[in-house]
Amino acid sequence: MVTKHWPASNAKLEEIVRETTNDKMLTIISSYVNHGWPKYAKDVTEDIKPFWDVRDQISMIDGILTFGERKIIPKILQVEMLSRIHQGHKGITKCRLRAKEAIWWPSIGKHFAEFVSRCEHCTSKQSSQRAEPLIQFPLPNRPWQRIACDLAEVDGKQYLIVVDCYSKWIEIHAMHKTSSAAVINVLKVDFARFGIPETVITDNGPQFLGEFRQFAQDYNFEHVTASSYHAQANGQAEKAVHISKNILKQTDYLSALMAYRLTPIPSLGLSPSVLLMGREIRTTLPQLPVKLKPYTPNQKDIRAADKSYKRKGEVYYNSKYGARNLKELKPGDKVKIKSKHGWESTGRIVKCAGTPRSYIVEVNGKTYRRNRRNILYAPHSSIYSDTEFDFDTQLSCNVQPDEPMILRDVQSSTQETTQGVLRRSSRRQTVPVWHSEYVMN
């Protein structure tokens, strides 16, 4: 027998032969291999067409169908083979590469993609999903229309950082307490100085819940929160925190803060003081009186500069991180959400949260808000739903094999090959018309 030289146990080869005989589809394929394929694709059923397209590469050796140098696995054994190849929890690409050395069936690549995506260990341990294309807030219409807030800790001390999204003006407040009441009192001071903004953007910290929501209603501003574990959604505040920490680490941080406020912003070409108050502030640096006179910046130039700068930033970000859109989710979809322990909580989508790429997810009766990047889609159905088994009931990817996995190509000597039933192409060969001008031997 040719198969006795194959790197697999006799029991496994006999099982493949037996299940090939019991598989209705492969029984038909075996008949075509031995007695010839139909002339046209329309003469075979839809489930046979994937085999018909590659019929020239299909042969039979000792009762086992082969595709090139790979065994064709009966459907009843396919999940087991997927499980064996996925041992070690390799990714989709590596699983496909291993399969190319040993086994084949139609759509095997798609089946690996689903199998790996349904592996509990892989989904719970994988890192964040690929970044999505960058979305940037448009420049507000006027100063102090939209502000962002966040807490920062420097040398064991807590600070509240407030930044104007139009002028990038930063306020730094030392906080003895970080309760909602303390944060509200500090913001009231800023509101008394610059006015009440239309929108305040924060994270979901406990300081910005409950009492703070009532504060937003009383002062008539919109309170927008970023999704948990997605600080990028409050990027303006995160950037302000980074700048503020560098300022606070200096000996005279107030002088450093003043220097920041009068330094032009690269994206706009004007300083925060000019953008917020329409004038430069006087410092120890000698200036002409004309430089301190109030004036109104050209809004058209400001918006053009901001738009150009953000467009370049989007191109750079999307290229650097290979950004692409993730699958849009619908209410009822089964998903996993990311926490500090990884992808461990399974739930269902309730609805969109009202902000881009943000969803409300129900997990064990509780609702959570997450950005799409921190939500992993977990498909309900299996590609084998029309059979008596599926991925949920078959072998898990942690199963230990009772024999080594077939990794090498199916190889045999010339003498051995002649013993198998190999089929040559049965396509009709037609002599080209131009050959009629020559004498052919």
C-alpha positions, 0 to 999 in steps of 0.5 A: 500500500502507498499509504503505509509510507505516509506519516500517520497511524494506520488507525487514522488512515483507516478512519479517513478511508471509512469516513470518506466512504460514509460521506455522501459528497466524497462518495460522488467525488470518488466516483467521478475520479474513477469514472470521469467527471461530467463535461460541464459544471452545470451537470454537477450540484452546487455542493460539488462545484468547488471540487469540479473547479479543481478536478484536475488536481484531485486523485485517489490513493488507497481509498483516500482522496487527495488534492495535489499533495494534501489529503481531502478530509471528510466533513465529519473529521474536519473540526477535529483537524481544525482543532489539531492544527490550532494547537498552541493557539496560533493565529489564522495565518499560521493555521492556514500555512500548516494546513497547506502542508497536509489537508484540504477541503473547500473553504478551509481558509474561511473555516479556520477564520471562524474556528480561531475567532470562536476559540475562548482562549484566543479571544480572551488573551488577544490584544486590542483590535486594529485601530479604526480610521481617525475621527477628529472633532471639528474646530468649535465656532468660538472660544470656550464653546467646548471644553474638556476636563480630566484629572492628573496626578503629579508627585502624589498631588491631584490636579484638575486640567481644563482645556478649551478645545478652540484656543487650547488654553489650559487651566490647572487647578490643584485639588485637595479632594477629587469628589464631584463637589470639589470638581464642580466648585473649581469649574464654577470658578472657570465659568465665572471667569470665561462663561458657561461652555455649551459642551463639557467632555470628560471620562467616566470617572466617579467625579463626573457621574451623579452630582455632576450630571445634575450640575450640567442640567442646572448650568445648561451645558451638554455633558459628553463622556468618553467610553471606558478604556478608550482615552483616545475619545477624550484626546484633547484632555489627554493631550492637555494632561500631558502638557500640564504634567511637563509644566508642573514638573518645573520649579516655577510652574506658573511661569511655565504655564504663562509661557505656554499660553503665549506660545503660538500653536503649530496647527493654528499659528496663533497663541492660546491667549490671542485665540481666547482673549484676542490679545497677547499677555504681557510677560518678562519678554520685551514687546512693542505696545502694538503687540499687546493691543486687542485684535480679532483673528481671521476666522477663515484663516484659522479654520483653513489651517486647522483643517489642513493640519488635521487632514495630515494627522488623519493620513499619518495616523491611518497609515501608521496604525493600518486603520480600518473600519470594524464590523458595525454591530446591531442590537442583539449581537453576541459580543465580548467586552474588554476589561482590565483582565482582557476579553472575559465578559460575554454579553449582547449589544443593546443599542448605540450609545449616541456617539460615534463607534460607541455601544451599550452592552448588557453583561449579566444584567448590567449595562456597560458602555464601550468603544467599538475597538473594545468590543469583540464580535462573537458570531452565533452561527457555525459554518457547520450548522447544517450538519450534526455537529458544530464548533461548540460541541466538537473538540476544543482547541486544547485537545491533546492528539493521540498521534502526531499531526500530519505535517509533511506533504504526501510523498511517494516514490515513482514505484509507489505512485503507480500502485495508486489510482491517479487520474489524468485530465479528461478534457478534450484536446483540440489542435490549433487552426494554425497547425494545419499549415505544418506537417505534424508527426 
